[in-house]
Amino acid sequence: MITLLYNTTTQTPGQQRLGRYIVDGKTGMFPSDYVELILKDPETPTFDSATHKIEYSNYFADLNNLLWTRNATVVPKTAEDIKLDVINQKEATFQNAISTGYLIPNTQIYLALGEKDRAAWSQLITLINELISLGQMSLTTEVTLTDKDGLPHLFQASEAKTILAGLGMHYYNLWTQRNSV
């Protein structure tokens, strides 16, 4: 429980503290112009979070109930609030997809999609394409792709190219969804 001493003469709160105010092992012993108040937030009202939000008042002393509390009021969201909610939802969806990774089709293998991972995948597909064009690699040469847990998986170069192109398109689609109006 968090409490504070409230000066009833100056109507000012003291510092909040964990637990009751105790003097010589006893509670309730303080100067006559002070009362101990318990910090208590109001119950969260029921409301539709898509169209409404809660606004809280400043804390105040409820001397009848010996509480340091505030009021919670449900108000309609502004157009700006709703726009921000959409942006935040898109960002959360995007970050969740990045965290999940790219599932290679017809497998249970997930490739990491972090910024450094995407740079490495981009460099790998460029390298594979260059080595094939120079005749130093064939489409059947085995290439190792390491999954998001660090486990290696062997694929033919042709499969690796298809996988990495799919990963790139997957990320592009995620990025487009996050950044579209």
N, C-alpha and C positions, 0 to 999 in steps of 0.2 A: 504494500500500500504506500502511496506517495502522499505526503502531507506537507503543509506549510503553516507558518504562523502568520496570522493576518492582524494588522494593527487597525483596530476599529476606530481609533481617533483620527489617524491620517488616511485611513482607507487604502493602505498599501500592503501588498503581499510580501512576505519574506521569501527566502530561498526555499526551493522544494527539497525535500529530503525523503529518503527511503525509511519508512517506519514512523512510529509515533515519537513525539517530542517527550523525552524522558529526563527528569531531574532526580538524582539520587534513587534511581530505579522505579520512580513513580511517574505516571502520566498525569497530564492536566495541571501541572504546576507551572504557571507562567504569569507574568504581570496582568493586572486586571483589564488593561486595554488591548489585550491580545487574545485571540481565539485560535485554536488549531482547526484547520480545514483539511478535509480529505479531497484529493484531486479525483474528480469523477467526470468522465466524458459522457454525454448523453447517449442513449441507445440509438443505433443507426436506424433511421426511418426506412420503411419500405418505399421503393420508388423504381421507376423504369430508367435504368442507367443509359439507355440509348437516347432518351429525350430530356432527362433531368439530371441534376447534380445536387450535391449537398454543399451548402455554404455554412460555415461555422462563425459564430460571433466571437468576440474576444472573451477571455475568461473573466468571470466575475465571482464575487463572494455571495453565496447563498447562506446567509447567517442562520436562517431558521433551521436548515438541515445540516449546517456545518460542512458545507461543500465548497470547493473551488471548482467551478464548472463553466460550461458554455452552452449556448443553444445551437441546435442543428436545424436548418431550414432547407426544405426541398424547393429548388427553383428550376425553371426551364433552362436548358442549355442554349447558349447563343449559337449562331451559325458558325462562329469561330471555334467554339468548343466541339461542335459536331465534326467540323473539318479536321481538327486536331485528333479526335478519336479515330477517324478514318486513317489518317497518316500513321498514328501509333499502331493501329491494328495491322496495317500493311507491313509496317516495320517488324512487328512481332512475328507475323507469318513468314516474312522473308528470313529473319534470323533463325527461326525454328527450322526452316527448310535447309539453311546453310548448316546448321548443327546436325541435322539428320544425315545430310550428304546425298550423293547421287547413287541411286540404285541401278547397277548395270542390269539392263533388261534380261529376263530369263535366268537370273542368278539371285543369290542372297548376298551379293557383294556390294558394299557401299564404299564409294570413293569420297574422300574429304573434299569440301568445297570452300575452305577458307581462302583468304586472299593469297597467301603464299602457295597453297596447294594449287589454285587455279593458274598461277604463274608457272609452276612446275609442269602442270599438265599441258599448258600452251607450248612451253619449251620442248616438251617431249614429242608432241605431235609434229612440231616444226622439224625437230631432229630426225624423226622417222621419215618424214617426207623428203628431207634432204638426202638422207642415206639411201633411200630407195632411188631417188633421181640420179645419184652418183653411182648406182649399181653396187653399193657396199652393203646393201640389205635387200632381201626379197620380201614379198608380201607374206611368205610363210615363216619367216624368221621369228623365233620366239622373243617376246618382249615381256618384261615383268612389270605389272602394275601393283602397287602396294595399296591395300585398302585403308580405310580410315583408322583401323585398329593396328596398322603396321604389319599386317600379314601379306606376304607376296603371293601373286597369282600370275600364272603364265598364260599369255594369249599370243596368237599369231599377230604379226604386224598389221595385217589387214583388219583383224578384229579390234586391235588396240586403237587404230585410227577411227573406226566406227564408234567405239566406246567413248573416246575422247571428244569426237565431234558431237556425240549425243550429250555428253557432260556440258560442253560449251553451250549447246542450244538450251539445255535445261536451265543453266545459270542465266542465260539471256532472258528466258521466259520469266524466271523469278524476278530478275531485275526490272523487266518491263512492267510486271504486275505491281511491284512496289512503287515504281516511279510514275505510273500513269495517273491521270486525273480521274 
